[in-house]
Amino acid sequence: SRALPLDWASLTWPEIAALPDAGMDAVLLPCGATEQHGPHLGTGMDTDLAVRVCAAVSAATKVPVLPALSYGCSLGHSHRWPGTLALQPQTLIALVTDIGDWLHRAGFRRLYLVNAHVTNAAPLRCALEILRSRYDDMMVAVINTADVSSRVRRAFFADAQDWHANAAETALMLALSPTLVRRRLVATADDPDRTQGLVFAHPVNRTSANGVTGHPSRASAAQGKKLFRWIVADLTKLVRRSLREEPPIDSSYFTRIDPPTPRSRA
């Protein structure tokens, strides 16, 4: 029988309490977004991907997967295309640190922030900084699905550096969630990457004509299946390797070390 993910929302409190006691002190948090993805993809694409990746990794590792964050830091997508519902960076930081506080109190010490939306990365990194400074024994990792490994990164960046709703994302949805794809629009959705050589980070309304950057017309469901297998396999390997990871030096964040006392000269 196929292994099932360990779904936090389906567990009771005694079942959750038993996990750290049994040695499972890790959790996966799928981080997505609700934002325009061009004329051919649904606004829930990033969340759908994060949830599916985490479910598959949970099934392989038995690390519980938390309910997903369906809203993210999508301010760069502007108000030009309806559908985007964005959080301020400080809101996302507060959400994740609040979740981290509750996880720590429940006995969980390893938090994987599995991010499927590029511009969530900076707020998630800030949340990581806060949590590891707040708790001496908590470890947090920000893992972006698009660059979990070199082979995955090459696939995402194959048709654009500043990619969005491109061949890779379209292929993934063709394979995983075809109801999020408007197939008749895929062939005409291509829009080139206009960001090469620019110094400033411009919002999408100033870099894309239709909300796309890349070539979704090149996508196929077969490519999406292969790419999803890579993401899951490479993230599973990373999670398994880190489940027993400990800090290289056992030294408290909160304990000051005093400089050595100079020796007096006779």
QUIQUI-V733280 format. One line per field, one symbol per residue. phi: phi as a letter, one per 40 degrees, with the letter a starting at -180 (. if undefined). psi: psi as a letter, one per 40 degrees, with the letter a starting at -180 (. if undefined). A space follows every 50 residues. Layout:
BEGIN
phi: ???
psi: ???
END
This chain:
BEGIN
phi: .ccbcccdcccccccccccccchcbbabbcbbabadbgcbbcccdccdcd ccccccccccbgccbcdcccbacbdccgccbdhcbbccdcccdcdccccc dccccchcbbbbccbbbdccdccccccddcccccbcbbbbbcbcdcbcac cccdccccbacbcafccccccccccbacccbcdccccbcdaccbccgccc cccccbbbcbgbbhbdcccaccccccccdcdccccdcccdcccbcbddbc acccccbccccccccc
psi: ihiiighdeeiidddddddddeegfiihhhhaihiifaeeiieedddddd ddddddddddeehihiiiheiagfdeeaedhidhgiiidddddddddddd dddddeehehhhghhehdeeddddddddddddddhdehhhhhhhdefdid ddddddedeidfihfaddddddddddgdeehgdeeddeeihiheeheidi hiideeeideeihagdeeiidddddddddddddddddddddedehiidhg hidehihiiihihih.
END
